[in-house]
Amino acid sequence: MFSLHDRKLAQEIVFKIKKLDVKLKFMHVCGTHQDTLVRNGLDYLFRECGVNIVQGPGCPVCVTTPMEIEEIMLLAEHGKIIATFGDMINVPGEKHSLRDMRENGYAIHTVYGIEDAVFLAEKYRSRDVVFMGIGFETTAPTTAAVLLKKLPSNFSILSCHRVIPPALKTILDMGEIRIDGLIEPGHVSTIIGLKPYEFISREYNIPQVVAGFEPLDLIMAVWLLVRQIENRDALVENEYTRAVKKDGNIRAQEIMKEVFEPVDKRWRGFPVIPKSGLELKKEFDEYNARKKYDEELQEVWDKEFKEPRGCRCGELLRGLLS
């Protein structure tokens, strides 16, 4: 078993990649992978080896649409207590952000998870509390598990949960960018396993590797992709074997299916992506903010929201910016 901090091994692998004299473009779909690449200078190192790694739609905050932001802000304007993750409060809406609203006296709370939002609902029984649920398959099971419990009647969720594989299909179908290989997200893959990615290798002939988050994980992932290309293979390989199993977390998948149903959903910078969103099933309507406050939210649904002037998030999320 090699060490994840084996500097010599990392250097040997990088040397092997460089020796092949390739010109390749890979895409990752994970914010933590981007952090590892930049923090450790791997993006520069890989470019020296002829491998350019671009970002895809791997940040759940980034792919949240202007309409979803306006939905939650309108509920705040109508007196609801809003609970959401810290990263979300800085994202600008049409006129302002949730942080701006908090500074102007609206009840905007940052939480670490849905359990904190439920605590707020129990604490403020006379107020309605809305949790803005964002995240991919990594966080959706936690949301689902909590919704299976008995919850306060003043609690609801605005589900902005999404799933990754349909977004990858859309990027490939749009044809804006040539992708030679995909580095698949480790956290998401602990839940869904390897099988949901297999159609990409089968239908698009693109190699894929599920990777962990240490620098050596990404170096290994790039090497495995390069090796597949050299061998003319298109497989789904698992570099992150210490956490990801082929079938993923079956129980988490079952909980998600019990609570959520797939819906067509727009992502920032994308058209509507079929079956890429997770909405609460009908039996959970009492906790569904879009059902509970539909008359209030109609004001937002009747409008069309454009990206802020100068925003290039969509291009970045589609891998068009390096």
C-alpha positions as CSV (number, residue, x, y, z in Angstrom):
1,M,0.0,0.0,0.0
2,F,1.5,3.3,-1.1
3,S,1.4,6.4,1.0
4,L,-0.7,9.3,-0.1
5,H,2.2,11.5,0.7
6,D,4.8,9.6,-1.3
7,R,6.7,12.4,-3.0
8,K,8.9,10.0,-4.9
9,L,6.0,8.1,-6.4
10,A,4.3,11.3,-7.4
11,Q,7.4,12.5,-9.2
12,E,7.8,9.1,-11.0
13,I,4.2,9.2,-12.2
14,V,4.5,12.8,-13.4
15,F,7.7,11.9,-15.3
16,K,5.8,9.0,-17.0
17,I,3.0,11.3,-18.1
18,K,5.5,14.0,-19.4
19,K,7.5,11.4,-21.3
20,L,4.4,10.4,-23.4
21,D,4.2,14.0,-24.9
22,V,0.4,14.2,-24.9
23,K,-2.0,17.1,-25.6
24,L,-5.1,16.3,-23.7
25,K,-8.0,18.0,-22.0
26,F,-9.7,16.5,-18.9
27,M,-12.7,17.8,-17.0
28,H,-13.3,17.4,-13.3
29,V,-16.7,18.0,-11.6
30,C,-15.8,18.7,-8.0
31,G,-15.0,21.9,-6.1
32,T,-12.7,20.0,-3.8
33,H,-10.7,18.7,-6.8
34,Q,-10.3,22.2,-8.0
35,D,-9.1,23.3,-4.6
36,T,-6.5,20.5,-4.6
37,L,-5.4,21.3,-8.1
38,V,-4.8,25.0,-7.4
39,R,-3.6,24.8,-3.8
40,N,-0.9,22.4,-4.7
41,G,0.1,23.8,-8.1
42,L,-1.1,20.7,-9.9
43,D,-2.9,22.7,-12.6
44,Y,0.4,24.2,-13.6
45,L,2.3,20.9,-13.3
46,F,-0.2,19.1,-15.5
47,R,-0.1,21.7,-18.1
48,E,3.6,21.3,-18.3
49,C,2.9,17.6,-19.0
50,G,0.4,18.4,-21.8
51,V,-2.7,17.9,-19.7
52,N,-5.2,20.7,-19.3
53,I,-7.8,20.1,-16.6
54,V,-10.9,22.3,-16.8
55,Q,-13.7,22.8,-14.3
56,G,-17.2,21.4,-14.9
57,P,-20.5,21.8,-13.0
58,G,-19.1,20.4,-9.7
59,C,-20.0,23.2,-7.3
60,P,-23.6,23.0,-6.0
61,V,-23.6,26.7,-5.0
62,C,-22.3,27.8,-8.4
63,V,-25.0,25.9,-10.4
64,T,-27.9,27.2,-8.3
65,T,-29.9,29.5,-10.6
66,P,-30.9,33.1,-10.2
67,M,-34.5,32.0,-10.0
68,E,-33.8,29.7,-7.0
69,I,-32.0,32.6,-5.3
70,E,-34.9,34.9,-5.9
71,E,-37.3,32.2,-4.5
72,I,-35.5,32.0,-1.2
73,M,-35.1,35.8,-1.0
74,L,-38.8,36.4,-1.7
75,L,-39.7,33.9,1.2
76,A,-37.4,36.0,3.4
77,E,-39.2,39.2,2.4
78,H,-42.5,37.5,3.4
79,G,-41.3,37.0,6.9
80,K,-39.9,33.4,6.8
81,I,-36.8,32.5,8.7
82,I,-34.3,31.3,6.1
83,A,-31.6,28.7,6.9
84,T,-28.9,27.9,4.4
85,F,-25.2,27.2,4.0
86,G,-22.6,30.0,4.5
87,D,-21.5,29.9,0.9
88,M,-25.0,30.6,-0.4
89,I,-25.6,33.9,1.4
90,N,-23.0,35.7,-0.7
91,V,-24.4,34.7,-4.1
92,P,-26.0,37.8,-5.7
93,G,-29.6,37.8,-6.8
94,E,-31.2,40.3,-9.2
95,K,-30.7,43.2,-6.8
96,H,-29.0,41.9,-3.7
97,S,-27.8,38.8,-1.8
98,L,-29.0,37.0,1.3
99,R,-26.1,38.6,3.2
100,D,-27.4,42.0,2.2
101,M,-30.9,41.0,3.4
102,R,-29.5,39.8,6.7
103,E,-27.7,43.2,7.2
104,N,-31.0,44.8,6.6
105,G,-32.7,42.9,9.4
106,Y,-34.2,39.8,7.6
107,A,-33.9,36.5,9.4
108,I,-31.2,34.8,7.4
109,H,-29.3,32.0,9.3
110,T,-26.2,30.1,8.2
111,V,-26.3,26.5,9.2
112,Y,-24.1,23.4,8.8
113,G,-26.9,21.1,7.8
114,I,-30.6,20.5,7.7
115,E,-30.6,19.4,11.4
116,D,-29.7,22.9,12.4
117,A,-32.6,24.2,10.4
118,V,-35.0,21.9,12.1
119,F,-33.6,23.1,15.5
120,L,-34.5,26.7,14.4
121,A,-38.0,25.5,13.6
122,E,-38.4,23.9,17.0
123,K,-37.0,27.1,18.7
124,Y,-39.2,29.6,16.9
125,R,-42.5,27.7,16.8
126,S,-44.4,30.9,15.9
127,R,-42.3,31.5,12.7
128,D,-42.1,29.5,9.5
129,V,-38.6,28.2,8.8
130,V,-37.4,27.4,5.3
131,F,-34.2,25.4,4.6
132,M,-32.6,26.0,1.3
133,G,-31.4,22.5,0.5
134,I,-28.5,22.6,-2.0
135,G,-26.0,19.9,-3.0
136,F,-25.6,16.8,-5.1
137,E,-25.9,13.2,-4.2
138,T,-23.5,13.8,-1.3
139,T,-25.9,15.9,0.8
140,A,-29.3,14.8,-0.6
141,P,-29.4,11.6,1.5
142,T,-29.0,13.6,4.7
143,T,-31.9,15.8,3.7
144,A,-34.0,12.8,2.9
145,A,-33.1,11.0,6.1
146,V,-34.3,14.0,8.2
147,L,-37.5,14.3,6.2
148,L,-38.4,10.7,7.1
149,K,-38.6,11.8,10.8
150,K,-41.5,13.7,12.5
151,L,-40.8,17.4,11.9
152,P,-42.3,20.6,13.2
153,S,-45.2,21.8,11.1
154,N,-43.5,25.2,10.7
155,F,-40.5,23.7,8.8
156,S,-40.2,23.3,5.1
157,I,-37.5,22.8,2.5
158,L,-36.8,24.6,-0.8
159,S,-35.1,21.7,-2.6
160,C,-32.3,22.8,-4.9
161,H,-30.6,19.4,-4.9
162,R,-29.2,18.1,-8.2
163,V,-27.6,14.9,-9.5
164,I,-24.3,14.9,-11.5
165,P,-24.6,12.3,-14.4
166,P,-27.3,14.1,-16.4
167,A,-25.2,17.2,-16.4
168,L,-22.3,15.4,-17.8
169,K,-24.5,14.0,-20.6
170,T,-25.7,17.5,-21.4
171,I,-22.1,18.9,-21.6
172,L,-21.2,16.1,-24.0
173,D,-24.3,16.6,-26.1
174,M,-23.8,20.3,-26.3
175,G,-20.5,19.7,-28.1
176,E,-19.0,23.0,-27.1
177,I,-15.8,21.4,-25.8
178,R,-13.7,18.4,-26.6
179,I,-13.1,16.3,-23.5
180,D,-10.6,13.5,-23.6
181,G,-11.3,12.2,-20.1
182,L,-13.4,12.8,-17.0
183,I,-12.2,12.9,-13.4
184,E,-15.3,12.0,-11.5
185,P,-16.1,13.3,-8.0
186,G,-15.1,11.3,-5.0
187,H,-17.8,12.4,-2.6
188,V,-20.7,11.9,-5.0
189,S,-19.3,8.5,-6.0
190,T,-19.3,7.3,-2.4
191,I,-23.1,7.5,-2.7
192,I,-23.8,6.5,-6.3
193,G,-20.9,4.2,-7.0
194,L,-19.5,3.6,-10.5
195,K,-22.4,2.3,-12.5
196,P,-24.1,5.7,-13.2
197,Y,-21.1,6.8,-15.2
198,E,-20.8,3.7,-17.4
199,F,-23.1,5.1,-20.1
200,I,-20.5,7.9,-20.8
201,S,-17.7,5.5,-21.5
202,R,-20.1,3.2,-23.5
203,E,-21.9,5.9,-25.6
204,Y,-19.3,8.6,-25.8
205,N,-16.1,6.5,-25.7
206,I,-14.6,8.7,-22.9
207,P,-12.3,7.3,-20.2
208,Q,-13.3,8.1,-16.6
209,V,-11.6,7.9,-13.2
210,V,-13.2,8.4,-9.8
211,A,-10.6,10.2,-7.7
212,G,-9.9,11.1,-4.1
213,F,-8.8,14.5,-2.9
214,E,-5.1,14.2,-2.0
215,P,-2.6,15.5,-4.6
216,L,-1.4,12.0,-5.2
217,D,-5.0,10.9,-5.8
218,L,-5.3,13.4,-8.7
219,I,-1.8,12.5,-10.1
220,M,-2.9,8.9,-10.1
221,A,-6.2,9.7,-11.7
222,V,-4.5,11.7,-14.5
223,W,-2.1,8.8,-15.1
224,L,-4.9,6.3,-15.2
225,L,-6.7,8.4,-17.8
226,V,-3.6,8.9,-19.9
227,R,-3.0,5.1,-19.7
228,Q,-6.5,4.4,-20.9
229,I,-6.1,6.7,-23.8
230,E,-2.8,5.2,-24.8
231,N,-4.4,1.8,-24.7
232,R,-7.5,3.0,-26.6
233,D,-9.7,2.1,-23.6
234,A,-12.8,3.8,-22.3
235,L,-13.5,2.5,-18.9
236,V,-14.7,3.8,-15.5
237,E,-11.8,3.2,-13.1
238,N,-11.8,3.7,-9.4
239,E,-8.7,5.4,-8.0
240,Y,-10.6,6.2,-4.7
241,T,-10.9,2.6,-3.6
242,R,-10.5,3.4,0.1
243,A,-14.0,5.1,0.1
244,V,-15.8,4.3,-3.2
245,K,-17.4,0.9,-3.9
246,K,-18.8,-0.2,-7.3
247,D,-22.4,-0.1,-6.1
248,G,-22.0,2.9,-3.8
249,N,-24.0,3.3,-0.7
250,I,-27.2,1.3,-1.3
251,R,-29.0,2.5,1.8
252,A,-28.3,6.2,1.0
253,Q,-29.7,5.6,-2.5
254,E,-32.8,3.9,-1.1
255,I,-33.5,6.8,1.2
256,M,-33.1,9.3,-1.6
257,K,-35.6,7.3,-3.8
258,E,-38.0,7.2,-0.9
259,V,-38.1,11.0,-0.5
260,F,-37.2,12.5,-3.8
261,E,-38.3,12.2,-7.4
262,P,-36.2,13.3,-10.4
263,V,-37.4,16.4,-12.2
264,D,-36.1,18.4,-15.2
265,K,-34.1,21.3,-13.8
266,R,-32.2,24.3,-15.1
267,W,-28.6,24.8,-13.9
268,R,-26.7,28.1,-14.0
269,G,-25.2,28.4,-17.5
270,F,-27.1,25.4,-18.9
271,P,-30.5,24.8,-20.5
272,V,-33.0,22.7,-18.6
273,I,-31.3,19.3,-17.9
274,P,-33.7,16.3,-18.0
275,K,-34.1,14.4,-14.7
276,S,-31.2,16.4,-13.1
277,G,-33.1,17.8,-10.1
278,L,-34.5,16.3,-7.0
279,E,-37.9,17.5,-5.8
280,L,-39.8,16.1,-2.8
281,K,-42.4,13.5,-3.6
282,K,-46.1,14.3,-3.2
283,E,-46.3,12.6,0.2
284,F,-43.9,15.2,1.5
285,D,-45.9,18.2,0.2
286,E,-46.4,19.5,3.8
287,Y,-42.6,20.2,3.9
288,N,-42.2,21.4,0.3
289,A,-41.8,25.2,0.3
290,R,-42.8,25.4,-3.3
291,K,-46.1,23.7,-2.5
292,K,-46.7,25.4,0.8
293,Y,-46.0,28.9,-0.4
294,D,-47.0,28.6,-4.1
295,E,-49.1,31.7,-4.1
296,E,-46.2,33.8,-2.7
297,L,-43.7,32.3,-5.0
298,Q,-45.8,32.8,-8.1
299,E,-44.4,36.3,-8.3
300,V,-40.9,34.8,-9.0
301,W,-42.2,32.1,-11.3
302,D,-43.8,34.6,-13.5
303,K,-40.5,36.4,-14.2
304,E,-37.5,35.6,-16.2
305,F,-34.1,36.1,-14.6
306,K,-30.9,36.8,-16.5
307,E,-27.3,36.3,-15.4
308,P,-25.7,39.4,-13.9
309,R,-23.9,41.6,-16.4
310,G,-20.4,40.4,-17.0
311,C,-21.0,37.0,-15.2
312,R,-19.1,34.1,-16.9
313,C,-20.1,31.4,-14.5
314,G,-21.9,29.5,-17.1
315,E,-18.9,29.3,-19.4
316,L,-16.7,28.2,-16.5
317,L,-19.2,25.5,-15.5
318,R,-19.3,24.2,-19.0
319,G,-15.5,23.9,-19.1
320,L,-15.0,26.8,-21.6
321,L,-12.6,28.7,-19.4
322,S,-9.2,27.4,-18.3
